């Protein structure tokens, strides 16, 4: 519920996986796919309990974070922050934010 009394129910989004492929490849020509589920673990992403979204490449997958706090409402859109994902380049924890817009 936001400050104006609008209630946002993400239950339906927590029951379905969503997949997106980056149309650009990295410097080595590798294409990544991203899989997520709102407020729940996406199928095939779980390395640690609570991993909600992941980055896929070939048979490898990396957690982009765990669901650690309630969604927030900012400017009429709902945002979910995921933190404490797998380590990248030996020193950075992966994290992600997903924003939902109603049109």
C-alpha positions, 0 to 999 in steps of 0.5 A, spaced: 500 500 500 502 506 498 501 513 501 495 514 497 492 508 499 493 504 493 494 497 494 499 493 489 498 485 489 504 482 486 501 475 488 500 473 480 507 475 479 510 471 484 507 464 481 510 465 474 518 466 471 519 471 467 525 471 462 529 476 458 535 476 453 540 482 453 540 483 445 547 486 446 553 481 447 559 482 452 566 484 450 567 476 448 561 475 444 557 472 450 549 473 450 546 473 457 539 471 459 536 473 465 530 470 469 526 472 475 520 472 479 517 477 483 518 476 491 519 468 490 525 464 487 525 463 480 525 456 477 532 454 476 536 460 479 536 457 486 543 456 489 542 459 496 535 460 499 532 466 497 535 467 490 530 471 486 533 472 480 539 470 476 543 471 470 544 465 465 549 463 460 550 456 457 549 451 463 552 456 468 547 461 472 549 466 478 544 469 483 543 477 482 540 477 489 536 475 494 529 478 496 531 482 503 526 487 503 518 489 502 517 492 495 517 499 495 512 504 491 516 510 488 512 515 483 506 510 482 511 504 480 513 498 484 520 497 485 523 490 488 530 490 490 535 484 491 541 484 494 547 479 496 547 475 490 553 471 487 560 475 487 562 478 481 570 479 479 572 476 485 569 482 489 563 485 487 556 482 490 551 482 484 544 485 486 538 488 482 532 492 482 526 490 478 521 496 477 513 494 475 509 500 471 502 500 470 499 502 464 
